[in-house]
């Protein structure tokens, strides 16, 4: 599941030929001026993308986004649909 969450976060819409709307596009956000507005927009976009693409597999309970100088750190708290145990995945995307 962690791999699927990471794929959704790190894939930019338009990268997949057969699924042009797949992905949250976190890497694209790195080229915008980083600030609290970007973090809020990223949080909504990520929550929406995870809901759209992984809703049949996981329940996302929380998404938090921290913006650093040249990176974005995303923390996703989730659980598998068939289990009650909560897990956390942290993905950090940095400018090259």
CORSUL-V428714 format. One record per pair of residues at least 12 apart in sequence whose C-alpha atoms are under 10 Angstrom apart, sorted by the first residue. I is the first residue (numbers start at 1). J is the second residue. Records with the same first field share a line. If there is no record, write none. Layout:
I: J + J
//
This chain:
1: 54 + 57 + 58 + 78 + 79 + 80 + 87 + 89
2: 76 + 78 + 87 + 88 + 89 + 90 + 91
3: 89
4: 50 + 53 + 54 + 57
5: 23 + 24 + 46 + 49 + 50 + 53 + 54 + 58 + 76 + 78 + 89 + 90 + 91
6: 23 + 24 + 74 + 76 + 89 + 90 + 91 + 92
7: 22 + 23 + 24
8: 22 + 23 + 24 + 25 + 26 + 46 + 49 + 50 + 52 + 53 + 54
9: 22 + 23 + 24 + 25 + 26 + 27 + 45 + 46 + 47 + 49 + 50 + 74 + 91 + 92 + 93
10: 23 + 24 + 25 + 26 + 27 + 28 + 91 + 92 + 93
11: 23 + 24 + 25 + 26 + 27 + 28
12: 24 + 25 + 26 + 27 + 28
13: 25 + 26 + 28
21: 49 + 53
22: 49 + 50 + 52 + 53
23: 45 + 46 + 48 + 49 + 50 + 52 + 53
24: 42 + 43 + 44 + 45 + 46 + 47 + 48 + 49 + 50 + 53
25: 42 + 45 + 46 + 49
26: 42 + 43 + 45 + 46 + 71 + 72 + 73 + 74 + 91 + 92 + 93 + 94
27: 71 + 72 + 92 + 93 + 94 + 95
28: 95
29: 41 + 42 + 71 + 72 + 93 + 95
30: 67 + 68 + 69 + 70 + 71 + 72 + 93 + 94 + 95 + 96
31: 70 + 71 + 95
33: 69 + 70
34: 66 + 67 + 68 + 69 + 70 + 71 + 72
35: 66 + 67 + 68 + 69
36: 65 + 66 + 67
37: 67
38: 65 + 66 + 67 + 72
39: 64 + 65 + 66 + 67 + 68 + 72 + 73 + 74
40: 64 + 65 + 66 + 67
41: 65
42: 63 + 64 + 65 + 66 + 67 + 72 + 74
43: 62 + 63 + 64 + 65 + 66 + 74 + 75 + 76
44: 63 + 64 + 65
46: 63 + 64 + 65 + 74 + 76
47: 60 + 61 + 62 + 63 + 64 + 76
50: 63 + 76
55: 80 + 81
56: 80 + 81
57: 79 + 80 + 81 + 82
58: 78 + 79 + 80 + 81 + 82 + 83
59: 77 + 78 + 79 + 80 + 81 + 82 + 83 + 84 + 86
60: 76 + 77 + 78 + 79 + 80 + 81 + 86 + 87 + 88
61: 76 + 77 + 78 + 79 + 86 + 87 + 88
62: 75 + 76 + 77 + 78 + 88
63: 75 + 76 + 77 + 78 + 88 + 89 + 90
64: 76 + 77 + 90
65: 90 + 91 + 92
66: 92
67: 92 + 93
68: 94
69: 94 + 95
70: 93 + 94 + 95 + 96
71: 92 + 93 + 94 + 95 + 96
72: 91 + 92 + 93 + 94 + 95
73: 90 + 91 + 92 + 93 + 94
74: 89 + 90 + 91 + 92 + 93
75: 88 + 89 + 90 + 91 + 92
76: 88 + 89 + 90 + 91
77: 89 + 90
//
